[in-house]
Amino acid sequence: MEMAAPVSPAPRTVEDIFKDFSGRRAGLVRALTVDVDEFYGFCDPEKENLCLYGHPNGRWEVALPAEEVPPELPEPALGINFARDGMNRRDWLSLVAVHSDSWLLSVAFFFAARLNGNERKRLFSLINDHPTVLEALSDRKHGRDNKSAADNGNKSRHSGKRANDVQTKNSRPTVVDDGFDDDEEHSETLCGSCGGRYNSSEFWIGCDICERWFHGKCVRITPAKAEHIKHYKCPDCSSSKKSRQ
């Protein structure tokens, strides 16, 4: 289980609220996909009411609900652990994902309550550009790690840093040709920042340390900037190195 994120000031702008949403969403997607076995183990039906939290820093946590009344933020679904053993695992994870999507929107629009109408529309448009947690869960086939895709991606990782005219062909993990079209073939490749699915019309870049893939826009890397990067380190790997020094 991930540790709780440190308390940070409430986001106030559309960009800040969307960044908060994206971090929380990435944590929830990770809990239900890459870390699914660990998450499943923490949701013991014998324990008290448990909730799944996504934090702005991309981490997740299974914990008891907040004791404050009313809570500082909208709370996620209560007692997700009680239904774990009474349902098919796939169905239970899907149920948690749906509740997680609902919670993410409630938190985002809790922060957005002070925005004007046009700003709220822009925020929802940003949110709606990414798949829901449920959609991300379905694409990852319920806990199947994309390690094999990342391993194969070593072959084309550096190609992913080229300019936009070649990135749609090379800037993604190489996998065995199974006869499906390009987007479907790579549908299990998710952005390590926002959790969005691979789309051949967008620029992607691969981290040379953790071998995860990212939308260029999520890590603020343009095709032109990528041309001058020999070995790319994602924000997480860069911050981890700094913390060890």
Biotite code that builds the C-alpha atoms (Angstrom):
import biotite.structure as struc

atoms = struc.array([
    struc.Atom([0.000, 0.000, 0.000], chain_id="A", res_id=1, res_name="MET", atom_name="CA", element="C"),
    struc.Atom([1.309, 3.432, -0.877], chain_id="A", res_id=2, res_name="GLU", atom_name="CA", element="C"),
    struc.Atom([1.922, 6.059, 1.783], chain_id="A", res_id=3, res_name="MET", atom_name="CA", element="C"),
    struc.Atom([-0.368, 9.058, 1.942], chain_id="A", res_id=4, res_name="ALA", atom_name="CA", element="C"),
    struc.Atom([0.710, 12.174, 0.097], chain_id="A", res_id=5, res_name="ALA", atom_name="CA", element="C"),
    struc.Atom([1.759, 15.246, 2.063], chain_id="A", res_id=6, res_name="PRO", atom_name="CA", element="C"),
    struc.Atom([-0.921, 17.886, 2.474], chain_id="A", res_id=7, res_name="VAL", atom_name="CA", element="C"),
    struc.Atom([-0.663, 20.574, -0.217], chain_id="A", res_id=8, res_name="SER", atom_name="CA", element="C"),
    struc.Atom([-2.637, 23.772, -0.870], chain_id="A", res_id=9, res_name="PRO", atom_name="CA", element="C"),
    struc.Atom([-5.963, 23.303, -2.626], chain_id="A", res_id=10, res_name="ALA", atom_name="CA", element="C"),
    struc.Atom([-5.613, 23.758, -6.404], chain_id="A", res_id=11, res_name="PRO", atom_name="CA", element="C"),
    struc.Atom([-7.331, 26.898, -7.648], chain_id="A", res_id=12, res_name="ARG", atom_name="CA", element="C"),
    struc.Atom([-6.822, 27.191, -11.403], chain_id="A", res_id=13, res_name="THR", atom_name="CA", element="C"),
    struc.Atom([-8.116, 24.923, -14.168], chain_id="A", res_id=14, res_name="VAL", atom_name="CA", element="C"),
    struc.Atom([-4.572, 23.699, -14.803], chain_id="A", res_id=15, res_name="GLU", atom_name="CA", element="C"),
    struc.Atom([-3.904, 23.032, -11.109], chain_id="A", res_id=16, res_name="ASP", atom_name="CA", element="C"),
    struc.Atom([-7.179, 21.167, -10.644], chain_id="A", res_id=17, res_name="ILE", atom_name="CA", element="C"),
    struc.Atom([-6.532, 19.058, -13.734], chain_id="A", res_id=18, res_name="PHE", atom_name="CA", element="C"),
    struc.Atom([-3.017, 18.248, -12.514], chain_id="A", res_id=19, res_name="LYS", atom_name="CA", element="C"),
    struc.Atom([-4.515, 17.174, -9.168], chain_id="A", res_id=20, res_name="ASP", atom_name="CA", element="C"),
    struc.Atom([-7.099, 15.052, -10.985], chain_id="A", res_id=21, res_name="PHE", atom_name="CA", element="C"),
    struc.Atom([-4.456, 13.437, -13.215], chain_id="A", res_id=22, res_name="SER", atom_name="CA", element="C"),
    struc.Atom([-2.258, 12.511, -10.255], chain_id="A", res_id=23, res_name="GLY", atom_name="CA", element="C"),
    struc.Atom([-5.129, 10.982, -8.306], chain_id="A", res_id=24, res_name="ARG", atom_name="CA", element="C"),
    struc.Atom([-6.334, 9.136, -11.404], chain_id="A", res_id=25, res_name="ARG", atom_name="CA", element="C"),
    struc.Atom([-2.865, 7.742, -12.131], chain_id="A", res_id=26, res_name="ALA", atom_name="CA", element="C"),
    struc.Atom([-2.678, 6.390, -8.565], chain_id="A", res_id=27, res_name="GLY", atom_name="CA", element="C"),
    struc.Atom([-6.066, 4.683, -8.849], chain_id="A", res_id=28, res_name="LEU", atom_name="CA", element="C"),
    struc.Atom([-5.221, 3.178, -12.239], chain_id="A", res_id=29, res_name="VAL", atom_name="CA", element="C"),
    struc.Atom([-1.961, 1.848, -10.797], chain_id="A", res_id=30, res_name="ARG", atom_name="CA", element="C"),
    struc.Atom([-3.762, 0.278, -7.818], chain_id="A", res_id=31, res_name="ALA", atom_name="CA", element="C"),
    struc.Atom([-6.209, -1.528, -10.103], chain_id="A", res_id=32, res_name="LEU", atom_name="CA", element="C"),
    struc.Atom([-3.680, -2.617, -12.739], chain_id="A", res_id=33, res_name="THR", atom_name="CA", element="C"),
    struc.Atom([0.057, -2.759, -12.034], chain_id="A", res_id=34, res_name="VAL", atom_name="CA", element="C"),
    struc.Atom([-0.366, -3.088, -8.240], chain_id="A", res_id=35, res_name="ASP", atom_name="CA", element="C"),
    struc.Atom([-3.623, -5.028, -8.382], chain_id="A", res_id=36, res_name="VAL", atom_name="CA", element="C"),
    struc.Atom([-2.438, -8.055, -6.373], chain_id="A", res_id=37, res_name="ASP", atom_name="CA", element="C"),
    struc.Atom([-1.152, -5.819, -3.597], chain_id="A", res_id=38, res_name="GLU", atom_name="CA", element="C"),
    struc.Atom([-4.367, -3.793, -3.636], chain_id="A", res_id=39, res_name="PHE", atom_name="CA", element="C"),
    struc.Atom([-6.480, -6.948, -3.580], chain_id="A", res_id=40, res_name="TYR", atom_name="CA", element="C"),
    struc.Atom([-4.585, -8.218, -0.549], chain_id="A", res_id=41, res_name="GLY", atom_name="CA", element="C"),
    struc.Atom([-5.153, -5.020, 1.423], chain_id="A", res_id=42, res_name="PHE", atom_name="CA", element="C"),
    struc.Atom([-8.934, -5.192, 0.914], chain_id="A", res_id=43, res_name="CYS", atom_name="CA", element="C"),
    struc.Atom([-9.521, -7.914, 3.505], chain_id="A", res_id=44, res_name="ASP", atom_name="CA", element="C"),
    struc.Atom([-13.281, -8.288, 4.155], chain_id="A", res_id=45, res_name="PRO", atom_name="CA", element="C"),
    struc.Atom([-12.484, -8.996, 7.816], chain_id="A", res_id=46, res_name="GLU", atom_name="CA", element="C"),
    struc.Atom([-11.190, -5.456, 8.290], chain_id="A", res_id=47, res_name="LYS", atom_name="CA", element="C"),
    struc.Atom([-13.266, -2.356, 8.950], chain_id="A", res_id=48, res_name="GLU", atom_name="CA", element="C"),
    struc.Atom([-14.770, -0.145, 6.242], chain_id="A", res_id=49, res_name="ASN", atom_name="CA", element="C"),
    struc.Atom([-11.961, 0.631, 3.813], chain_id="A", res_id=50, res_name="LEU", atom_name="CA", element="C"),
    struc.Atom([-11.651, 3.193, 1.033], chain_id="A", res_id=51, res_name="CYS", atom_name="CA", element="C"),
    struc.Atom([-9.325, 3.456, -1.973], chain_id="A", res_id=52, res_name="LEU", atom_name="CA", element="C"),
    struc.Atom([-7.687, 6.871, -2.205], chain_id="A", res_id=53, res_name="TYR", atom_name="CA", element="C"),
    struc.Atom([-5.711, 8.294, -5.114], chain_id="A", res_id=54, res_name="GLY", atom_name="CA", element="C"),
    struc.Atom([-3.275, 11.051, -4.183], chain_id="A", res_id=55, res_name="HIS", atom_name="CA", element="C"),
    struc.Atom([-2.124, 14.040, -6.268], chain_id="A", res_id=56, res_name="PRO", atom_name="CA", element="C"),
    struc.Atom([1.425, 12.662, -6.422], chain_id="A", res_id=57, res_name="ASN", atom_name="CA", element="C"),
    struc.Atom([0.268, 9.543, -8.299], chain_id="A", res_id=58, res_name="GLY", atom_name="CA", element="C"),
    struc.Atom([0.258, 7.219, -5.281], chain_id="A", res_id=59, res_name="ARG", atom_name="CA", element="C"),
    struc.Atom([-2.641, 5.193, -3.914], chain_id="A", res_id=60, res_name="TRP", atom_name="CA", element="C"),
    struc.Atom([-3.725, 4.148, -0.437], chain_id="A", res_id=61, res_name="GLU", atom_name="CA", element="C"),
    struc.Atom([-6.254, 1.774, 1.107], chain_id="A", res_id=62, res_name="VAL", atom_name="CA", element="C"),
    struc.Atom([-7.333, 3.291, 4.416], chain_id="A", res_id=63, res_name="ALA", atom_name="CA", element="C"),
    struc.Atom([-10.172, 4.000, 6.782], chain_id="A", res_id=64, res_name="LEU", atom_name="CA", element="C"),
    struc.Atom([-12.358, 6.989, 5.868], chain_id="A", res_id=65, res_name="PRO", atom_name="CA", element="C"),
    struc.Atom([-11.631, 10.435, 7.252], chain_id="A", res_id=66, res_name="ALA", atom_name="CA", element="C"),
    struc.Atom([-12.954, 11.046, 10.754], chain_id="A", res_id=67, res_name="GLU", atom_name="CA", element="C"),
    struc.Atom([-13.765, 14.720, 10.197], chain_id="A", res_id=68, res_name="GLU", atom_name="CA", element="C"),
    struc.Atom([-17.430, 15.579, 9.710], chain_id="A", res_id=69, res_name="VAL", atom_name="CA", element="C"),
    struc.Atom([-17.863, 17.007, 7.188], chain_id="A", res_id=70, res_name="PRO", atom_name="CA", element="C"),
    struc.Atom([-14.660, 15.720, 5.562], chain_id="A", res_id=71, res_name="PRO", atom_name="CA", element="C"),
    struc.Atom([-12.094, 18.082, 4.062], chain_id="A", res_id=72, res_name="GLU", atom_name="CA", element="C"),
    struc.Atom([-12.755, 16.553, 0.621], chain_id="A", res_id=73, res_name="LEU", atom_name="CA", element="C"),
    struc.Atom([-15.483, 14.304, -0.808], chain_id="A", res_id=74, res_name="PRO", atom_name="CA", element="C"),
    struc.Atom([-14.825, 10.744, 0.340], chain_id="A", res_id=75, res_name="GLU", atom_name="CA", element="C"),
    struc.Atom([-14.476, 7.690, -1.940], chain_id="A", res_id=76, res_name="PRO", atom_name="CA", element="C"),
    struc.Atom([-16.819, 4.694, -1.719], chain_id="A", res_id=77, res_name="ALA", atom_name="CA", element="C"),
    struc.Atom([-16.896, 3.221, 1.777], chain_id="A", res_id=78, res_name="LEU", atom_name="CA", element="C"),
    struc.Atom([-16.440, -0.487, 2.506], chain_id="A", res_id=79, res_name="GLY", atom_name="CA", element="C"),
    struc.Atom([-15.037, -1.641, -0.830], chain_id="A", res_id=80, res_name="ILE", atom_name="CA", element="C"),
    struc.Atom([-13.431, -4.586, 0.990], chain_id="A", res_id=81, res_name="ASN", atom_name="CA", element="C"),
    struc.Atom([-16.744, -6.119, 2.121], chain_id="A", res_id=82, res_name="PHE", atom_name="CA", element="C"),
    struc.Atom([-17.789, -7.177, -1.392], chain_id="A", res_id=83, res_name="ALA", atom_name="CA", element="C"),
    struc.Atom([-14.384, -8.522, -2.423], chain_id="A", res_id=84, res_name="ARG", atom_name="CA", element="C"),
    struc.Atom([-14.972, -12.219, -1.755], chain_id="A", res_id=85, res_name="ASP", atom_name="CA", element="C"),
    struc.Atom([-18.658, -12.179, -2.667], chain_id="A", res_id=86, res_name="GLY", atom_name="CA", element="C"),
    struc.Atom([-18.075, -11.230, -6.295], chain_id="A", res_id=87, res_name="MET", atom_name="CA", element="C"),
    struc.Atom([-16.071, -12.374, -9.270], chain_id="A", res_id=88, res_name="ASN", atom_name="CA", element="C"),
    struc.Atom([-12.686, -10.630, -9.039], chain_id="A", res_id=89, res_name="ARG", atom_name="CA", element="C"),
    struc.Atom([-13.092, -8.949, -12.432], chain_id="A", res_id=90, res_name="ARG", atom_name="CA", element="C"),
    struc.Atom([-16.547, -7.641, -11.506], chain_id="A", res_id=91, res_name="ASP", atom_name="CA", element="C"),
    struc.Atom([-15.355, -6.414, -8.123], chain_id="A", res_id=92, res_name="TRP", atom_name="CA", element="C"),
    struc.Atom([-12.438, -4.507, -9.633], chain_id="A", res_id=93, res_name="LEU", atom_name="CA", element="C"),
    struc.Atom([-14.788, -2.973, -12.203], chain_id="A", res_id=94, res_name="SER", atom_name="CA", element="C"),
    struc.Atom([-17.134, -1.878, -9.413], chain_id="A", res_id=95, res_name="LEU", atom_name="CA", element="C"),
    struc.Atom([-14.255, -0.250, -7.540], chain_id="A", res_id=96, res_name="VAL", atom_name="CA", element="C"),
    struc.Atom([-13.177, 1.444, -10.783], chain_id="A", res_id=97, res_name="ALA", atom_name="CA", element="C"),
    struc.Atom([-16.652, 2.920, -11.374], chain_id="A", res_id=98, res_name="VAL", atom_name="CA", element="C"),
    struc.Atom([-16.802, 4.265, -7.826], chain_id="A", res_id=99, res_name="HIS", atom_name="CA", element="C"),
    struc.Atom([-13.274, 5.634, -8.270], chain_id="A", res_id=100, res_name="SER", atom_name="CA", element="C"),
    struc.Atom([-14.311, 7.506, -11.414], chain_id="A", res_id=101, res_name="ASP", atom_name="CA", element="C"),
    struc.Atom([-17.242, 9.009, -9.549], chain_id="A", res_id=102, res_name="SER", atom_name="CA", element="C"),
    struc.Atom([-14.975, 10.076, -6.682], chain_id="A", res_id=103, res_name="TRP", atom_name="CA", element="C"),
    struc.Atom([-12.407, 11.651, -9.015], chain_id="A", res_id=104, res_name="LEU", atom_name="CA", element="C"),
    struc.Atom([-15.080, 13.815, -10.621], chain_id="A", res_id=105, res_name="LEU", atom_name="CA", element="C"),
    struc.Atom([-16.532, 14.810, -7.256], chain_id="A", res_id=106, res_name="SER", atom_name="CA", element="C"),
    struc.Atom([-13.125, 15.936, -5.977], chain_id="A", res_id=107, res_name="VAL", atom_name="CA", element="C"),
    struc.Atom([-12.341, 17.817, -9.204], chain_id="A", res_id=108, res_name="ALA", atom_name="CA", element="C"),
    struc.Atom([-15.620, 19.685, -9.158], chain_id="A", res_id=109, res_name="PHE", atom_name="CA", element="C"),
    struc.Atom([-15.360, 20.307, -5.421], chain_id="A", res_id=110, res_name="PHE", atom_name="CA", element="C"),
    struc.Atom([-12.256, 22.343, -6.269], chain_id="A", res_id=111, res_name="PHE", atom_name="CA", element="C"),
    struc.Atom([-13.935, 23.762, -9.375], chain_id="A", res_id=112, res_name="ALA", atom_name="CA", element="C"),
    struc.Atom([-16.934, 25.156, -7.496], chain_id="A", res_id=113, res_name="ALA", atom_name="CA", element="C"),
    struc.Atom([-15.315, 28.618, -7.405], chain_id="A", res_id=114, res_name="ARG", atom_name="CA", element="C"),
    struc.Atom([-14.510, 28.636, -11.122], chain_id="A", res_id=115, res_name="LEU", atom_name="CA", element="C"),
    struc.Atom([-16.766, 30.319, -13.637], chain_id="A", res_id=116, res_name="ASN", atom_name="CA", element="C"),
    struc.Atom([-18.863, 28.389, -16.147], chain_id="A", res_id=117, res_name="GLY", atom_name="CA", element="C"),
    struc.Atom([-16.365, 28.583, -19.008], chain_id="A", res_id=118, res_name="ASN", atom_name="CA", element="C"),
    struc.Atom([-13.539, 27.422, -16.773], chain_id="A", res_id=119, res_name="GLU", atom_name="CA", element="C"),
    struc.Atom([-15.576, 24.459, -15.575], chain_id="A", res_id=120, res_name="ARG", atom_name="CA", element="C"),
    struc.Atom([-16.342, 23.525, -19.185], chain_id="A", res_id=121, res_name="LYS", atom_name="CA", element="C"),
    struc.Atom([-12.632, 23.684, -20.022], chain_id="A", res_id=122, res_name="ARG", atom_name="CA", element="C"),
    struc.Atom([-11.796, 21.529, -16.997], chain_id="A", res_id=123, res_name="LEU", atom_name="CA", element="C"),
    struc.Atom([-14.343, 18.894, -17.968], chain_id="A", res_id=124, res_name="PHE", atom_name="CA", element="C"),
    struc.Atom([-13.045, 18.947, -21.545], chain_id="A", res_id=125, res_name="SER", atom_name="CA", element="C"),
    struc.Atom([-9.502, 18.225, -20.269], chain_id="A", res_id=126, res_name="LEU", atom_name="CA", element="C"),
    struc.Atom([-10.799, 15.433, -18.042], chain_id="A", res_id=127, res_name="ILE", atom_name="CA", element="C"),
    struc.Atom([-12.912, 13.964, -20.828], chain_id="A", res_id=128, res_name="ASN", atom_name="CA", element="C"),
    struc.Atom([-9.893, 13.692, -23.143], chain_id="A", res_id=129, res_name="ASP", atom_name="CA", element="C"),
    struc.Atom([-8.581, 10.811, -21.011], chain_id="A", res_id=130, res_name="HIS", atom_name="CA", element="C"),
    struc.Atom([-10.111, 7.364, -20.529], chain_id="A", res_id=131, res_name="PRO", atom_name="CA", element="C"),
    struc.Atom([-11.898, 6.675, -17.272], chain_id="A", res_id=132, res_name="THR", atom_name="CA", element="C"),
    struc.Atom([-10.387, 4.426, -14.623], chain_id="A", res_id=133, res_name="VAL", atom_name="CA", element="C"),
    struc.Atom([-12.841, 1.737, -15.730], chain_id="A", res_id=134, res_name="LEU", atom_name="CA", element="C"),
    struc.Atom([-11.686, 2.058, -19.346], chain_id="A", res_id=135, res_name="GLU", atom_name="CA", element="C"),
    struc.Atom([-8.034, 1.908, -18.293], chain_id="A", res_id=136, res_name="ALA", atom_name="CA", element="C"),
    struc.Atom([-8.786, -1.189, -16.209], chain_id="A", res_id=137, res_name="LEU", atom_name="CA", element="C"),
    struc.Atom([-10.452, -2.890, -19.163], chain_id="A", res_id=138, res_name="SER", atom_name="CA", element="C"),
    struc.Atom([-7.525, -2.086, -21.431], chain_id="A", res_id=139, res_name="ASP", atom_name="CA", element="C"),
    struc.Atom([-5.006, -3.548, -19.000], chain_id="A", res_id=140, res_name="ARG", atom_name="CA", element="C"),
    struc.Atom([-7.037, -6.769, -18.694], chain_id="A", res_id=141, res_name="LYS", atom_name="CA", element="C"),
    struc.Atom([-7.297, -6.564, -14.894], chain_id="A", res_id=142, res_name="HIS", atom_name="CA", element="C"),
    struc.Atom([-3.841, -6.557, -13.446], chain_id="A", res_id=143, res_name="GLY", atom_name="CA", element="C"),
    struc.Atom([-1.785, -7.841, -16.346], chain_id="A", res_id=144, res_name="ARG", atom_name="CA", element="C"),
    struc.Atom([1.453, -5.887, -16.227], chain_id="A", res_id=145, res_name="ASP", atom_name="CA", element="C"),
    struc.Atom([2.721, -4.388, -19.462], chain_id="A", res_id=146, res_name="ASN", atom_name="CA", element="C"),
    struc.Atom([6.277, -5.527, -18.727], chain_id="A", res_id=147, res_name="LYS", atom_name="CA", element="C"),
    struc.Atom([6.550, -7.548, -21.926], chain_id="A", res_id=148, res_name="SER", atom_name="CA", element="C"),
    struc.Atom([5.555, -4.528, -23.982], chain_id="A", res_id=149, res_name="ALA", atom_name="CA", element="C"),
    struc.Atom([8.074, -2.391, -22.120], chain_id="A", res_id=150, res_name="ALA", atom_name="CA", element="C"),
    struc.Atom([10.819, -4.971, -22.654], chain_id="A", res_id=151, res_name="ASP", atom_name="CA", element="C"),
    struc.Atom([10.111, -5.113, -26.357], chain_id="A", res_id=152, res_name="ASN", atom_name="CA", element="C"),
    struc.Atom([9.960, -1.331, -26.311], chain_id="A", res_id=153, res_name="GLY", atom_name="CA", element="C"),
    struc.Atom([13.727, -1.185, -25.745], chain_id="A", res_id=154, res_name="ASN", atom_name="CA", element="C"),
    struc.Atom([14.119, -1.845, -29.447], chain_id="A", res_id=155, res_name="LYS", atom_name="CA", element="C"),
    struc.Atom([12.355, 1.369, -30.400], chain_id="A", res_id=156, res_name="SER", atom_name="CA", element="C"),
    struc.Atom([12.724, 3.517, -27.288], chain_id="A", res_id=157, res_name="ARG", atom_name="CA", element="C"),
    struc.Atom([15.200, 5.938, -28.824], chain_id="A", res_id=158, res_name="HIS", atom_name="CA", element="C"),
    struc.Atom([13.118, 6.217, -31.969], chain_id="A", res_id=159, res_name="SER", atom_name="CA", element="C"),
    struc.Atom([10.352, 7.599, -29.772], chain_id="A", res_id=160, res_name="GLY", atom_name="CA", element="C"),
    struc.Atom([12.418, 10.736, -29.227], chain_id="A", res_id=161, res_name="LYS", atom_name="CA", element="C"),
    struc.Atom([12.513, 11.729, -32.889], chain_id="A", res_id=162, res_name="ARG", atom_name="CA", element="C"),
    struc.Atom([10.541, 14.470, -34.520], chain_id="A", res_id=163, res_name="ALA", atom_name="CA", element="C"),
    struc.Atom([6.809, 14.246, -35.057], chain_id="A", res_id=164, res_name="ASN", atom_name="CA", element="C"),
    struc.Atom([7.068, 13.124, -38.681], chain_id="A", res_id=165, res_name="ASP", atom_name="CA", element="C"),
    struc.Atom([8.542, 9.773, -37.600], chain_id="A", res_id=166, res_name="VAL", atom_name="CA", element="C"),
    struc.Atom([7.204, 9.364, -34.068], chain_id="A", res_id=167, res_name="GLN", atom_name="CA", element="C"),
    struc.Atom([3.913, 7.807, -35.130], chain_id="A", res_id=168, res_name="THR", atom_name="CA", element="C"),
    struc.Atom([5.835, 4.929, -36.621], chain_id="A", res_id=169, res_name="LYS", atom_name="CA", element="C"),
    struc.Atom([8.572, 4.394, -34.031], chain_id="A", res_id=170, res_name="ASN", atom_name="CA", element="C"),
    struc.Atom([7.836, 6.153, -30.716], chain_id="A", res_id=171, res_name="SER", atom_name="CA", element="C"),
    struc.Atom([6.173, 3.269, -28.899], chain_id="A", res_id=172, res_name="ARG", atom_name="CA", element="C"),
    struc.Atom([7.030, -0.225, -27.663], chain_id="A", res_id=173, res_name="PRO", atom_name="CA", element="C"),
    struc.Atom([7.505, -2.760, -30.439], chain_id="A", res_id=174, res_name="THR", atom_name="CA", element="C"),
    struc.Atom([5.281, -5.801, -30.017], chain_id="A", res_id=175, res_name="VAL", atom_name="CA", element="C"),
    struc.Atom([4.578, -8.865, -32.083], chain_id="A", res_id=176, res_name="VAL", atom_name="CA", element="C"),
    struc.Atom([2.410, -8.159, -35.110], chain_id="A", res_id=177, res_name="ASP", atom_name="CA", element="C"),
    struc.Atom([-0.882, -9.876, -34.359], chain_id="A", res_id=178, res_name="ASP", atom_name="CA", element="C"),
    struc.Atom([-2.841, -8.657, -37.351], chain_id="A", res_id=179, res_name="GLY", atom_name="CA", element="C"),
    struc.Atom([-4.723, -5.826, -35.614], chain_id="A", res_id=180, res_name="PHE", atom_name="CA", element="C"),
    struc.Atom([-4.417, -2.210, -36.629], chain_id="A", res_id=181, res_name="ASP", atom_name="CA", element="C"),
    struc.Atom([-1.883, 0.085, -34.962], chain_id="A", res_id=182, res_name="ASP", atom_name="CA", element="C"),
    struc.Atom([-3.932, 1.648, -32.146], chain_id="A", res_id=183, res_name="ASP", atom_name="CA", element="C"),
    struc.Atom([-5.486, -1.690, -31.186], chain_id="A", res_id=184, res_name="GLU", atom_name="CA", element="C"),
    struc.Atom([-2.118, -3.422, -31.268], chain_id="A", res_id=185, res_name="GLU", atom_name="CA", element="C"),
    struc.Atom([-0.669, -1.009, -28.713], chain_id="A", res_id=186, res_name="HIS", atom_name="CA", element="C"),
    struc.Atom([-3.825, -0.370, -26.696], chain_id="A", res_id=187, res_name="SER", atom_name="CA", element="C"),
    struc.Atom([-2.216, -1.724, -23.509], chain_id="A", res_id=188, res_name="GLU", atom_name="CA", element="C"),
    struc.Atom([0.485, 0.954, -23.529], chain_id="A", res_id=189, res_name="THR", atom_name="CA", element="C"),
    struc.Atom([-0.583, 3.583, -21.000], chain_id="A", res_id=190, res_name="LEU", atom_name="CA", element="C"),
    struc.Atom([0.961, 6.950, -20.235], chain_id="A", res_id=191, res_name="CYS", atom_name="CA", element="C"),
    struc.Atom([2.938, 6.766, -16.975], chain_id="A", res_id=192, res_name="GLY", atom_name="CA", element="C"),
    struc.Atom([1.666, 10.220, -16.015], chain_id="A", res_id=193, res_name="SER", atom_name="CA", element="C"),
    struc.Atom([-2.033, 10.449, -16.915], chain_id="A", res_id=194, res_name="CYS", atom_name="CA", element="C"),
    struc.Atom([-2.780, 6.777, -17.598], chain_id="A", res_id=195, res_name="GLY", atom_name="CA", element="C"),
    struc.Atom([-4.149, 7.585, -21.045], chain_id="A", res_id=196, res_name="GLY", atom_name="CA", element="C"),
    struc.Atom([-4.058, 4.967, -23.788], chain_id="A", res_id=197, res_name="ARG", atom_name="CA", element="C"),
    struc.Atom([-1.639, 5.002, -26.700], chain_id="A", res_id=198, res_name="TYR", atom_name="CA", element="C"),
    struc.Atom([-2.814, 7.002, -29.687], chain_id="A", res_id=199, res_name="ASN", atom_name="CA", element="C"),
    struc.Atom([-0.788, 7.002, -32.893], chain_id="A", res_id=200, res_name="SER", atom_name="CA", element="C"),
    struc.Atom([-1.610, 10.672, -33.527], chain_id="A", res_id=201, res_name="SER", atom_name="CA", element="C"),
    struc.Atom([0.243, 11.838, -30.403], chain_id="A", res_id=202, res_name="GLU", atom_name="CA", element="C"),
    struc.Atom([3.943, 12.162, -29.591], chain_id="A", res_id=203, res_name="PHE", atom_name="CA", element="C"),
    struc.Atom([5.252, 9.742, -26.929], chain_id="A", res_id=204, res_name="TRP", atom_name="CA", element="C"),
    struc.Atom([8.611, 9.412, -25.180], chain_id="A", res_id=205, res_name="ILE", atom_name="CA", element="C"),
    struc.Atom([10.051, 6.480, -23.196], chain_id="A", res_id=206, res_name="GLY", atom_name="CA", element="C"),
    struc.Atom([12.024, 6.748, -19.947], chain_id="A", res_id=207, res_name="CYS", atom_name="CA", element="C"),
    struc.Atom([15.439, 5.068, -20.175], chain_id="A", res_id=208, res_name="ASP", atom_name="CA", element="C"),
    struc.Atom([15.380, 4.258, -16.447], chain_id="A", res_id=209, res_name="ILE", atom_name="CA", element="C"),
    struc.Atom([11.936, 2.821, -15.589], chain_id="A", res_id=210, res_name="CYS", atom_name="CA", element="C"),
    struc.Atom([11.007, 2.067, -19.229], chain_id="A", res_id=211, res_name="GLU", atom_name="CA", element="C"),
    struc.Atom([7.557, 3.604, -18.878], chain_id="A", res_id=212, res_name="ARG", atom_name="CA", element="C"),
    struc.Atom([6.040, 5.644, -21.695], chain_id="A", res_id=213, res_name="TRP", atom_name="CA", element="C"),
    struc.Atom([4.599, 9.145, -21.520], chain_id="A", res_id=214, res_name="PHE", atom_name="CA", element="C"),
    struc.Atom([2.672, 11.599, -23.646], chain_id="A", res_id=215, res_name="HIS", atom_name="CA", element="C"),
    struc.Atom([5.154, 14.298, -24.615], chain_id="A", res_id=216, res_name="GLY", atom_name="CA", element="C"),
    struc.Atom([2.645, 16.897, -23.416], chain_id="A", res_id=217, res_name="LYS", atom_name="CA", element="C"),
    struc.Atom([2.370, 15.240, -19.968], chain_id="A", res_id=218, res_name="CYS", atom_name="CA", element="C"),
    struc.Atom([6.111, 15.563, -19.317], chain_id="A", res_id=219, res_name="VAL", atom_name="CA", element="C"),
    struc.Atom([6.527, 18.783, -21.318], chain_id="A", res_id=220, res_name="ARG", atom_name="CA", element="C"),
    struc.Atom([8.772, 17.272, -23.965], chain_id="A", res_id=221, res_name="ILE", atom_name="CA", element="C"),
    struc.Atom([8.257, 18.310, -27.572], chain_id="A", res_id=222, res_name="THR", atom_name="CA", element="C"),
    struc.Atom([9.566, 16.377, -30.586], chain_id="A", res_id=223, res_name="PRO", atom_name="CA", element="C"),
    struc.Atom([12.078, 19.184, -31.170], chain_id="A", res_id=224, res_name="ALA", atom_name="CA", element="C"),
    struc.Atom([13.327, 19.028, -27.582], chain_id="A", res_id=225, res_name="LYS", atom_name="CA", element="C"),
    struc.Atom([13.512, 15.224, -27.733], chain_id="A", res_id=226, res_name="ALA", atom_name="CA", element="C"),
    struc.Atom([15.943, 15.505, -30.638], chain_id="A", res_id=227, res_name="GLU", atom_name="CA", element="C"),
    struc.Atom([18.581, 16.790, -28.189], chain_id="A", res_id=228, res_name="HIS", atom_name="CA", element="C"),
    struc.Atom([17.979, 14.269, -25.361], chain_id="A", res_id=229, res_name="ILE", atom_name="CA", element="C"),
    struc.Atom([20.393, 11.329, -25.306], chain_id="A", res_id=230, res_name="LYS", atom_name="CA", element="C"),
    struc.Atom([18.941, 9.482, -22.317], chain_id="A", res_id=231, res_name="HIS", atom_name="CA", element="C"),
    struc.Atom([15.534, 10.578, -21.114], chain_id="A", res_id=232, res_name="TYR", atom_name="CA", element="C"),
    struc.Atom([14.587, 10.360, -17.408], chain_id="A", res_id=233, res_name="LYS", atom_name="CA", element="C"),
    struc.Atom([10.952, 10.831, -16.470], chain_id="A", res_id=234, res_name="CYS", atom_name="CA", element="C"),
    struc.Atom([10.007, 13.199, -13.598], chain_id="A", res_id=235, res_name="PRO", atom_name="CA", element="C"),
    struc.Atom([9.640, 10.307, -11.128], chain_id="A", res_id=236, res_name="ASP", atom_name="CA", element="C"),
    struc.Atom([13.084, 8.868, -11.891], chain_id="A", res_id=237, res_name="CYS", atom_name="CA", element="C"),
    struc.Atom([14.662, 12.327, -11.808], chain_id="A", res_id=238, res_name="SER", atom_name="CA", element="C"),
    struc.Atom([13.148, 13.135, -8.414], chain_id="A", res_id=239, res_name="SER", atom_name="CA", element="C"),
    struc.Atom([14.113, 9.710, -7.028], chain_id="A", res_id=240, res_name="SER", atom_name="CA", element="C"),
    struc.Atom([17.734, 10.324, -7.942], chain_id="A", res_id=241, res_name="LYS", atom_name="CA", element="C"),
    struc.Atom([17.712, 13.735, -6.279], chain_id="A", res_id=242, res_name="LYS", atom_name="CA", element="C"),
    struc.Atom([16.210, 12.333, -3.068], chain_id="A", res_id=243, res_name="SER", atom_name="CA", element="C"),
    struc.Atom([19.009, 9.770, -2.785], chain_id="A", res_id=244, res_name="ARG", atom_name="CA", element="C"),
    struc.Atom([21.724, 12.414, -3.063], chain_id="A", res_id=245, res_name="GLN", atom_name="CA", element="C"),
])
